[in-house]
Amino acid sequence: MSNILIGITGGIAAYKIPELVRLFIKGGYNVKTVLTQKAHLFVTGETLEVLTGNKVYTDNFSEDDIINAEHIELAKWADVILIAPATFNTVGKIVSGIADNLLTSVIAAADGKKVVLSPSMNVNMWDNPIFQENLKKLKSLGFGIIEPGSGYLACGDTGHGRLPEIDTIFAAVKKYMERDKGYVEKKYVITAGGTEEAIDPVRVISNRSSGKMGMEIAKQLYFKGADVVLIKGRTSVEIPSYLYTIEAYDTQSMLKAIKENISNNSILVMAAAISDFVVENQGNHKFHKSELNVLKLKKNIDVTMAIRENYEIPVVGFALENGMDIERAKEKLKNKQLNAIILNDVSAIGNNISTVRIIKENGYVSDKISGSKEEIAVRIVKELKNI
Ligand SMILES: Cc1cc2nc3c(=O)[nH]c(=O)nc-3n(C[C@H](O)[C@H](O)[C@H](O)COP(=O)(O)O)c2cc1C
């Protein structure tokens, strides 16, 4: 379990930080918070204390704080220190080597390489050359900087300087901590969800795939620092805002999106449940009830094979087999010339938990891996490193 110290300064966006704290706690982190005096204008210490289950550190040094030299202890305790929002003022103080409150004292005592800042302020403050110089200096010293969002600002102006979405900050910190050279500079194109094949302009045939497995794999690869493109069909999960996502609902659009996004250094992960059939007697107008008595199906194209035939890139497939039949999965791996296949049971579809086996072209068959799709994605991504 990692320790994260979240420093909160006196920016208007501080009111969003309790939600961010919840996200880190849900993600399995131990969270402690340090507030500047001005931060108290925008967020209450009591809320943070209840959420973190830890004392909230402020500038009101108690006798204990002095005896324990809290700023040194907190700097050592933290695996990562996030300042969100980071004000113009606090950024300026850190760059100038000023340590006149608990938060800046913690930063003075910490290795800059474990500090990540999410600055947020009015666009004119952001564009101020003094601030831009400060940012440059922080980056050159190894501090992590989370780029701000753009749009309508709390002060009424429009432009950059907005605190990014909470899940984007969470992901940026994860990426900062989990970045792995084995994935950086690799591009993963991941398909997820079920396709929809038209019966007529209104109706479709589809399947119960939620898109969760593909999305979780995309998230884990993103945390490792990979370049990730998620191509999604119909999904029933919320896709995080930090994932670059392309929507492609039917097989043909999915194939087109894959072709447009893969290149020679890509790895394709085919987690989408692509329909085995398409409708032969498809209507170009909405069928009246009396018009459609029989739905004629024909075999759909094989997207994986269509890619295989034209591109020499690693491809990871999925097999959803009754009873997790290893031999059938091996056959599929061979027929489609896959580099690896993830075998899962039919019960995985639309479910939050699953059991899988990872089978590789060299004959490796993993044990049964069971757990949440997030846990399984962590393991799959580990295996993808050597593909
Ligand atoms: C209503 C209000 C909102 C503010 N919002 C921001 C902000 O979003 N970003 C920022 O850099 N400063 C903002 N400020 C200015 C800071 O609060 C001020 O610079 C303060 O000294 C920061 O102290 P700290 O860095 O110790 O928390 C705001 C001030 C007020 C009164």
The ligand as an SDF file (V2000), in Angstrom:
LIG
                    3D

 31 33  0  0  0  0  0  0  0  0999 V2000
  -11.7460   33.7160   -3.7400 C   0  0  0  0  0  0  0  0  0  0  0  0
  -10.2980   33.4830   -4.0390 C   0  0  0  0  0  0  0  0  0  0  0  0
   -9.9490   32.5000   -4.9290 C   0  0  0  0  0  0  0  0  0  0  0  0
   -8.6120   32.2550   -5.2530 C   0  0  0  0  0  0  0  0  0  0  0  0
   -8.3060   31.2860   -6.1400 N   0  0  0  0  0  0  0  0  0  0  0  0
   -7.0150   31.0790   -6.4800 C   0  0  0  0  0  0  0  0  0  0  0  0
   -6.6760   30.0710   -7.4290 C   0  0  0  0  0  0  0  0  0  0  0  0
   -7.5250   29.3490   -7.9560 O   0  0  0  0  0  0  0  0  0  0  0  0
   -5.3560   29.9060   -7.7250 N   0  0  0  0  0  0  0  0  0  0  0  0
   -4.3620   30.6560   -7.1690 C   0  0  0  0  0  0  0  0  0  0  0  0
   -3.1890   30.4760   -7.5150 O   0  0  0  0  0  0  0  0  0  0  0  0
   -4.6570   31.6170   -6.2420 N   0  0  0  0  0  0  0  0  0  0  0  0
   -5.9500   31.8430   -5.8860 C   0  0  0  0  0  0  0  0  0  0  0  0
   -6.2610   32.8110   -4.9700 N   0  0  0  0  0  0  0  0  0  0  0  0
   -5.1710   33.5610   -4.3480 C   0  0  0  0  0  0  0  0  0  0  0  0
   -4.5580   32.7720   -3.1870 C   0  0  0  0  0  0  0  0  0  0  0  0
   -5.5470   32.4150   -2.2490 O   0  0  0  0  0  0  0  0  0  0  0  0
   -3.4570   33.5870   -2.5240 C   0  0  0  0  0  0  0  0  0  0  0  0
   -2.3920   33.7840   -3.4280 O   0  0  0  0  0  0  0  0  0  0  0  0
   -2.9650   32.9430   -1.2530 C   0  0  0  0  0  0  0  0  0  0  0  0
   -1.9520   33.7350   -0.6950 O   0  0  0  0  0  0  0  0  0  0  0  0
   -2.4520   31.5470   -1.4800 C   0  0  0  0  0  0  0  0  0  0  0  0
   -1.9160   31.0310   -0.3040 O   0  0  0  0  0  0  0  0  0  0  0  0
   -1.3040   29.5650   -0.2500 P   0  0  0  0  0  0  0  0  0  0  0  0
   -0.5090   29.3690   -1.4660 O   0  0  0  0  0  0  0  0  0  0  0  0
   -0.4520   29.5830    0.9850 O   0  0  0  0  0  0  0  0  0  0  0  0
   -2.4510   28.6350   -0.0720 O   0  0  0  0  0  0  0  0  0  0  0  0
   -7.6040   33.0390   -4.6330 C   0  0  0  0  0  0  0  0  0  0  0  0
   -7.9500   34.0160   -3.7040 C   0  0  0  0  0  0  0  0  0  0  0  0
   -9.2840   34.2360   -3.4100 C   0  0  0  0  0  0  0  0  0  0  0  0
   -9.6410   35.3050   -2.4090 C   0  0  0  0  0  0  0  0  0  0  0  0
  1  2  1  0
  2  3  1  0
  2 30  2  0
  3  4  2  0
  4  5  1  0
  4 28  1  0
  5  6  2  0
  6  7  1  0
  6 13  1  0
  7  8  2  0
  7  9  1  0
  9 10  1  0
 10 11  2  0
 10 12  1  0
 12 13  2  0
 13 14  1  0
 14 15  1  0
 14 28  1  0
 15 16  1  0
 16 17  1  0
 16 18  1  0
 18 19  1  0
 18 20  1  0
 20 21  1  0
 20 22  1  0
 22 23  1  0
 23 24  1  0
 24 25  2  0
 24 26  1  0
 24 27  1  0
 28 29  2  0
 29 30  1  0
 30 31  1  0
M  END
$$$$
